[in-house]
Structure formats: structure tokens, C-alpha cells
Amino acid sequence: MRVNTQPSRRAGLSKCIFCEPIQVTNVQTNENGDIIISITADDIYTKNSKQRYEIILTDEEVRILNAATR
């Protein structure tokens, strides 16, 4: 999975903050059945600093992603 970031209000360069295969240990399911992808990625401002990011997807959002791959 690759995660890029860039300014939203002005033109700017894109920066890759994460580029690794997703592992089973990165994925969990919460009590609502949502899928949580948790990664540790580079900080967007500070060199050599890391941040934890969580992407939480509902069943409907997972269905949308599956439909997009067909």
C-alpha cells in the first residue's frame, strides 16, 4: 500500500509517507464490524519522526472498493 500526501489548498509536491505491503497484523475488525487498517508512517513535517494512522472502513465502504476492482 502506498500513502501519499500533498497540500490541499494550493499546488504542491506529493510526498510518499508509507510504501509497504499490508500485513495481517495491520488489519483488525472492531465491534461494529468495521475494518481498521493501522500503519506507522513518516510524519509529514518532521524528518525521522513517525505517526500512527488508522483507516476505518465500514461494510458499505468495503463494498464500494470491491465494486471498483471489477
DANOR-V905412 format. One record per pair of residues at least 4 apart in sequence whose ideal C-beta (glycine too) atoms are under 8 Angstrom apart, sorted by sequence separation. I is the first residue (numbers start at 1). J is the second residue. D is the distance in whole Angstrom. If there is no record, write none. Layout:
i:I j:J d:D
i:I j:J d:D
This chain:
i:7 j:11 d:7
i:22 j:26 d:5
i:23 j:27 d:8
i:29 j:33 d:6
i:30 j:34 d:5
i:43 j:47 d:8
i:45 j:49 d:8
i:57 j:61 d:4
i:58 j:62 d:7
i:59 j:63 d:6
i:60 j:64 d:7
i:61 j:65 d:7
i:62 j:66 d:6
i:63 j:67 d:6
i:64 j:68 d:7
i:65 j:69 d:7
i:66 j:70 d:7
i:7 j:12 d:4
i:22 j:27 d:7
i:29 j:34 d:7
i:57 j:62 d:5
i:6 j:12 d:5
i:29 j:35 d:6
i:30 j:36 d:6
i:43 j:49 d:4
i:6 j:13 d:7
i:28 j:35 d:8
i:29 j:36 d:7
i:42 j:49 d:7
i:43 j:50 d:6
i:44 j:51 d:8
i:6 j:14 d:4
i:27 j:35 d:6
i:28 j:36 d:5
i:42 j:50 d:6
i:43 j:51 d:5
i:57 j:65 d:7
i:5 j:14 d:7
i:6 j:15 d:7
i:27 j:36 d:7
i:41 j:50 d:7
i:42 j:51 d:8
i:4 j:14 d:5
i:5 j:15 d:5
i:27 j:37 d:6
i:28 j:38 d:7
i:40 j:50 d:5
i:41 j:51 d:6
i:4 j:15 d:7
i:26 j:37 d:6
i:27 j:38 d:8
i:40 j:51 d:7
i:4 j:16 d:5
i:5 j:17 d:6
i:26 j:38 d:6
i:40 j:52 d:5
i:41 j:53 d:6
i:3 j:16 d:7
i:4 j:17 d:7
i:26 j:39 d:6
i:39 j:52 d:7
i:40 j:53 d:8
i:2 j:16 d:6
i:3 j:17 d:5
i:38 j:52 d:7
i:39 j:53 d:5
i:3 j:18 d:4
i:22 j:37 d:7
i:38 j:53 d:7
i:2 j:18 d:7
i:3 j:19 d:8
i:38 j:54 d:5
i:39 j:55 d:8
i:1 j:18 d:7
i:2 j:19 d:5
i:22 j:39 d:8
i:37 j:54 d:7
i:38 j:55 d:8
i:1 j:19 d:8
i:36 j:54 d:6
i:37 j:55 d:4
i:1 j:20 d:7
i:20 j:39 d:8
i:36 j:55 d:7
i:1 j:21 d:7
i:36 j:56 d:5
i:37 j:57 d:7
i:1 j:22 d:5
i:18 j:39 d:5
i:35 j:56 d:7
i:36 j:57 d:8
i:34 j:56 d:5
i:35 j:57 d:5
i:18 j:41 d:4
i:34 j:57 d:6
i:17 j:41 d:4
i:18 j:42 d:7
i:34 j:58 d:5
i:17 j:42 d:4
i:33 j:58 d:8
i:34 j:59 d:8
i:17 j:43 d:8
i:30 j:56 d:8
i:32 j:58 d:8
i:33 j:59 d:6
i:15 j:42 d:8
i:17 j:44 d:6
i:35 j:62 d:6
i:15 j:44 d:7
i:18 j:53 d:8
i:1 j:37 d:8
i:3 j:39 d:7
i:1 j:39 d:7
i:3 j:41 d:6
i:5 j:44 d:5
i:3 j:53 d:7
